Amino acid sequence: MKFISSMLLKPKLNSFIFETFLTEFNVFYYSIIGWFKQPNVNDSEKTYSYHKTSQLKTFVIVFSIIILLEGILFHYLIQLWSDVAAWVFTALNIYALLYIIGLYNSAKLLPHRLFLDHLIIHFGFQSSIKLNLSDIDCIKAVEEKGDIWGDKPKDKYHSVLNVDSPQYEIFLKEPSLMKSSYGKKKYVKSVLFRADNPTKMLEKINNNIKCTSNEAETREF
């Protein structure tokens, strides 16, 4: 359904409008339909979840409560001044609630995906990056702690909540393109990520890198 909608609309809309539509579609799709979906897994890939040990669920619960309480309180306060403004504010609160619920559901449905020659790191529908295994220089453990207020280097992709601590950092030989909501893109030199089973994921990545490297050497000879 999502794929068909994208193929039909993309040729008819300019890039910004299409990406905006796609982001809004993802918000409603994952916040509503996402409750009834299961991750799609192909035989040619390995998937690794990252939502179970993340603070994402706690984040969603806490902010959902805040949004609901704030929405009710401020709706009545703003209504004393303007009915229209009160309902606009309430609509924005409902959208914010759908966004964070959609983000959580999409994190469950869009795990990290490892193929024979490439790796896709996700952070729900909000952002992702595709890495060719041949472009990976090295992978190192990270001691960095989550910091909700801290500034993030622009040449790094943090595929985690600010309150979460990344576990590993992938250093790249050449910058790779990271894509995020509303069509935002940037090239990054490294990727910080976490997984529910990071040891198993790292082991499989390294094995695939070795296989890819051996195949390349064989072709040269």
HELIX and SHEET records of a PDB file:
HELIX    1   1 LYS A    2  LEU A    9  1                                   8    
HELIX    2   2 LYS A   10  LYS A   12  5                                   3    
HELIX    3   3 SER A   15  ILE A   32  1                                  18    
HELIX    4   4 ILE A   33  PHE A   36  5                                   4    
HELIX    5   5 LEU A   56  GLN A   79  1                                  24    
HELIX    6   6 ASP A   83  LEU A  109  1                                  27    
HELIX    7   7 LEU A  133  ASP A  135  5                                   3    
HELIX    8   8 SER A  181  GLY A  183  5                                   3    
HELIX    9   9 PRO A  198  GLU A  220  1                                  23    
SHEET    1   A 6 LYS A  46  TYR A  48  0                                        
SHEET    2   A 6 HIS A 112  LEU A 114 -1                                        
SHEET    3   A 6 HIS A 118  PHE A 123 -1                                        
SHEET    4   A 6 SER A 127  ASN A 132 -1                                        
SHEET    5   A 6 TYR A 168  SER A 180 -1                                        
SHEET    6   A 6 ILE A 136  ALA A 141 -1                                        
SHEET    1   B 7 LYS A  46  TYR A  48  0                                        
SHEET    2   B 7 HIS A 112  LEU A 114 -1                                        
SHEET    3   B 7 HIS A 118  PHE A 123 -1                                        
SHEET    4   B 7 SER A 127  ASN A 132 -1                                        
SHEET    5   B 7 TYR A 168  SER A 180 -1                                        
SHEET    6   B 7 LYS A 185  PHE A 193 -1                                        
SHEET    7   B 7 LYS A 156  HIS A 158  1                                        
END                                                                             
